[in-house]
Amino acid sequence: MAEKLSSEQKEIIQEFIQECIDLLDHLEPTIIGFEEFTKQGPFLPTLESVPVMDEVFRLFHSVKGSAGFLNFSFMASTAHAAENLLDQIRKGQQPMTNEHVDLFCQTIDFMREVLGYVAANLNDRGMEEPARVLASQLQAEIGGGSSGGSVAGQAPAKAPAAVAEPVISVPDLAITPELVNAFLQEATEQLQEVEEGLLVWSKDSENKEVVAELFRKIHSFKGNCGFLGFRDLERLSHRMETVLDAMKSGIAPANAKPADALLNLCDVLKNSLADISQKGQGQIDGLDLYLELLADFIPGGQDNDSSVQTPRVGEILVDSGVITPETLFEALDIQKKPLGEVLVGMGAASLEQVDSALVEQEKFKGISGGEQAHPAASLKRPDIRVDLDKIDTLIDLIGEMVIAENMLIHSPDLAGLVLENFSKASQQMSKLVKELQEVAMTIRMIPVAGLFNRMTRLVHDLARKSGKKADLVLVGMETELDKTVIEKITDPLVHLIRNSMDHALENPEERLAAGKKETGIVRLAASHEEGEVWIRIDDDGRGLNREKILKKAKEKGLVQGDGSELSDKDVSALIFLPGFSTADKVTDVSGRGVGMDVVKQNLNQIDGKIDIDSKPGIGTKIVLRIPLTMAIIDGMLVRVGDVRYIIPILSIRESFRPAAKAITVSPEGQELVRVRDRLFPVLRLHRLHKITPASELLDEGILVLLENQGRNVCLFVDEILGQQQTVIKGLSEYIGKIGQVRCVSGCTILSDGEVCLILEVRGLTDIAEGAD
Amino acid sequence: MKILIAEDDFISRTLLQEMLSPLGICHVAMDGLEAMAAYKQALEMKEPYDLVCLDIMMPNLNGQEVLRQIRDIEKERGIWGSDMSKIIMVTALNDAKNIMAALMKGSCDAYLVKPIDRDKLFAEIKRMGLVA
């Protein structure tokens, strides 16, 4: 069939794949969200859940129609079955159970698989077997409608069969670094929760709820691993899930206490995640051994793992009584060396014993070899992935080009010449270069929506954990930020949200007592302000406690004196000092006194600023102010004495030559200038940077009125030289550190090749503020 | 069965009408706006159309838009599952974008490319379970 297809038909199939993937990506979280519904057991549709179901129903319906149109009959029939099942549930003909949710998830997985197959073969004929299996499972549910009571009995029988899908090549979806990062973050959190659950369970082994919770956690963890193709992780967590399933339904061997073993395995999973974060494949050394150890907790010893089991060195040694399973765990912790070597090193086994075990293992390997090797069908997406380095190089080059262009057009050799054609051409060139710059900048920009959406989950989890009620309001999701910036602010944002949830928001009772709504509101908003991107985290919690912060700061020696002279803003800023934490008790959520410090550090790395404003009893507002990655800004070139500076145009409100009578001097000696009935402090740049100016008289120079966040200062300079595109070059660490240069954010190269400093307006207004 | 045919081209419209009238009452609309008006009125009278045939290239309101609006109305009113109108796109357009927009985004039930083939049309109608 593939060869008979016309290019139009192929195009239709491509379009179908693309549309399908988009829809699946969009709806998969929704389907996973069904788990929430079924948490309390079988679930009947409610007012809120119906629209959600409708959306999923539409997906199945659309896929059915499209697949039918394209003659992908297996895909169509599966979608049809899923659609019917959902139809029944939605009509209340049968309640939704956990198994149903699993089946829907599997249907989604199956669809992805088919899409992978279709992409490679342009038909779905190879998918008959899995389609049949899945469709029959769906049909079985449609027919029978498993009653709620029998669920527990069915689950163990059904779950392994369902999950142990043949190790078919999972479609190689474009797995982006963001995806992997998102996965790592989520997986780490999941593991953390699993660990906590296991700890509870190990103390209270009768607690079935914990087991069920653990099962769900590991299940979704496994799903994530499988989705991203981390096979080892998936297999190990799958086995852990099977163990938990057995424990949950009470069919595990009576005296089995797997909590500790599972805890150890959590560490193994964590190591593997760490490996992935180091760009590894998350391989688990000694995986088979771990799987084997868990088999003891499963009735019948094994779940139906599809690959042939190779006996493991460790197992053979344990069997022959040379070592105990405990020794094995110890040995596996060391991990970096081959297991045999470690065992010998520990003196637990002799070299000969290990060698003979290895020989035995080789024999089995020979038998089971050649089992794998599934060609991976790959999905083609119309976009291409480009190495970030290449983009960075491109942007750097464009920056250099702007400088070169400036040097060329403002070349001193041309001074005084009338070159009509040259100026035409150079104007054209400037325009192109500017456009090129703008386009290059947008390449790296991605919307904050992805980042924000992850916070929904965080707030949800934290609220559940702490028993508080909270709504997360997201605003400005479409605001775009540089990709690396988004990565950098992820941690700070998580910290801040955690803080808001843990410290700021009160318990429902406390809130009611304070006359607030029971449910707290955390608002996360992104917007463009003053040439920066602002991320605001507002809550309506109890606000910062000035006394508490001051007391703590004094204890830690962070404040001299009684601190009563500090403004509220200054007090708030104290919480960003290293080692500061006022939480009475350290919770698992926050309060370790590292969070805010890290927030500040991360923001510093991207030249971001953080502002905090808090009103006791009303709430806290935190603003992360992040510069756009505009490595190129519009600047005004000014001169003081024989030094030139660039001032970012966005911060300039006006510039003027003051009349002598507009200037007054305050009793403290601060010069002020009156502009339309408002007084602004004057800052003499020549004093700040110790330069000899052309004139010390204010009415002989120029005042540039600067604004930053509602604070103003008039900067006194000799003269304005012009406006120009400025490529920002960072100052070297050395200069930045010794603090010799105040109020400078970077430097640039002028068209005549000279280096020129760029003024940092915020620093200037800060100085003026201090002088008030 | 109640059928709505939206088609601006006289020959296609007549052809569809003749093919479908043995199945039930056929209403015809000359453009997208008429089709929407007819659809809404039928809905108000609690006698919605069982089958809607939509051309895409129609004046005033194109078929894709009609499809989207109908699905939106259904969504709004909670009309769902087997109660949704069955919609067949009957059009000369056979480009990937249009086809997938109708099938995936618009959730139409079938997409037929002109010239109209009676057998194909009836096979689709049968598949939808509208006739035995």
Interface residues (C-beta under 8 A of the other chain):
Chain A: E8 E11 I12 Q14 E15 F16 Q18 E19 C20 L23 V50 P51 D54 F57 R58 H61 S62 V63 G65 S66 G68 F69 E83 L86 D87 R90 K91
Chain B: R71 K75 G78 W80 G81 S82 M84 N94 D95 A96 K97 I99 M100 L103 M104 K105 S107 C108 D109 A110 Y111 R127
